[in-house]
Amino acid sequence: MRIAKRIKNLSPYLFVGITKKIAEKKAKGEEVISFGIGDPDIPTPPHIIERLCQAAHDPSNHRYPESDSLPQLRQAVAEWYERRFGISFSPDTEVLPLIGAKEGIAHAAFCFIDPGDIALVPDPGYPVYSVGTMLAGGEPYYMPLIKKNNFLPDLDSIPTHVLKRANLLWLNYPNNPTGAVADLNFFNKAVKFAQQNGLAICHDGPYTEVAYDGYQPVSFMQADGAREIGIEFHSLSKSYNMTGWRIGMVVGNPIMIDALKTAKSNLDSGIPQAIQYAAIEALTGPQDCIQEHNITYQRRRDLIVNVLNNIGLEAESPKASLYIWAKIPEGYTSASFSNSLLEEIGVVVTPGAGYGKNGEGYVRLSLTIPDKELEKGLAKLAKWRNTRRPKTGL
Ligand SMILES: Cc1ncc(COP(=O)(O)O)c(C=O)c1O
């Protein structure tokens, strides 16, 4: 038996290694507190679960779903975008529900990348942009996201020979892992850049609803001309605490949406219909849960940022997203720092280098940690700093 090179040469997904280490520690009876994965700890709101249960009892939802989903779901997505961002989409040609944004992002590579093509991807970035590109036989070109540029890519610095082979530009704001945000000026500039260089843009925006201090992130689709060259991935995972149900959507350019529809109808058999009804309820029902969750995350954000700065990790308060991007002390790599915390105090943070070369020097902490554990984790970090003071000079 031979495993294909495209899989053999692929590293396991970032969180697989971290989850394994946590399981090993827990099996030894050790306490582990995780600021790792961005997976909301607050349950899915009850009205959404109620609708899911009702729909699960209906036998008409026990059969294969249509691969482009229920028309009512596509309509609900279009109405949500209209209400939230003031943009209208045709539910028939410009909206496609997904089995989570991750599924659509991975399949997008097969739609827009031929072998030898380049996809421009953020570094640090959500790993699926580059992995999808490689699985499709393409090559990622990593655009550094650095603090000096507010973690926005410097599009003008991309070399001409790269642009000649590039077909796709990936963007993601509010950003994972840096927590950075982008405004419409940046998106307008990105659309112009794509038009000048014959690129399509895939914007990934699952965190537009997770925002603090009254800040309201924009949608890439609000940029002038975005619909002519781009699409936006979105998700119910983070807005409605539905990571476990696997449901997301993509909206925008009808030719790009149609390409994804073709890929998906050949490769998957759609989203379980009961989950589609739950998604309709989420998008059209009461929206108070979003604000309630954000109040909780904001409180956690402030607690974490305060402790991190006190123990010598430079961290700014993100305006949006579920993540704090913290600069680690001198003398560590992001991996050695994360390992030290895990081994010495049983606290998990994600090493920045896992998101790309430019993530080195940082760790990411997620706000999706229950309050009690958060308190314990922060107390452990503060204590760790005291034991470390002589060695690190912190
Ligand atoms: C930037 C980004 N895009 C997409 C996803 C995946 O979302 P979904 O749960 O809808 O697959 C995540 C999940 O963490 C993410 O951080």
The ligand as an SDF file (V2000), in Angstrom:
LIG
                    3D

 16 16  0  0  0  0  0  0  0  0999 V2000
  -10.1050   32.2020    9.5930 C   0  0  0  0  0  0  0  0  0  0  0  0
  -10.9640   31.0080    9.6900 C   0  0  0  0  0  0  0  0  0  0  0  0
  -11.6420   30.5990    8.6110 N   0  0  0  0  0  0  0  0  0  0  0  0
  -12.4370   29.5300    8.6610 C   0  0  0  0  0  0  0  0  0  0  0  0
  -12.5950   28.7970    9.8060 C   0  0  0  0  0  0  0  0  0  0  0  0
  -13.4690   27.5770    9.7950 C   0  0  0  0  0  0  0  0  0  0  0  0
  -14.7760   27.8450   10.1240 O   0  0  0  0  0  0  0  0  0  0  0  0
  -15.8680   26.7190   10.0710 P   0  0  0  0  0  0  0  0  0  0  0  0
  -16.0600   26.2270   11.4570 O   0  0  0  0  0  0  0  0  0  0  0  0
  -17.0780   27.3820    9.5140 O   0  0  0  0  0  0  0  0  0  0  0  0
  -15.3750   25.6320    9.1670 O   0  0  0  0  0  0  0  0  0  0  0  0
  -11.9100   29.1630   10.9520 C   0  0  0  0  0  0  0  0  0  0  0  0
  -12.0300   28.3780   12.1800 C   0  0  0  0  0  0  0  0  0  0  0  0
  -11.3660   28.5480   13.1590 O   0  0  0  0  0  0  0  0  0  0  0  0
  -11.0740   30.3050   10.8920 C   0  0  0  0  0  0  0  0  0  0  0  0
  -10.3860   30.7300   11.9630 O   0  0  0  0  0  0  0  0  0  0  0  0
  1  2  1  0
  2  3  1  0
  2 15  2  0
  3  4  2  0
  4  5  1  0
  5  6  1  0
  5 12  2  0
  6  7  1  0
  7  8  1  0
  8  9  2  0
  8 10  1  0
  8 11  1  0
 12 13  1  0
 12 15  1  0
 13 14  2  0
 15 16  1  0
M  END
$$$$
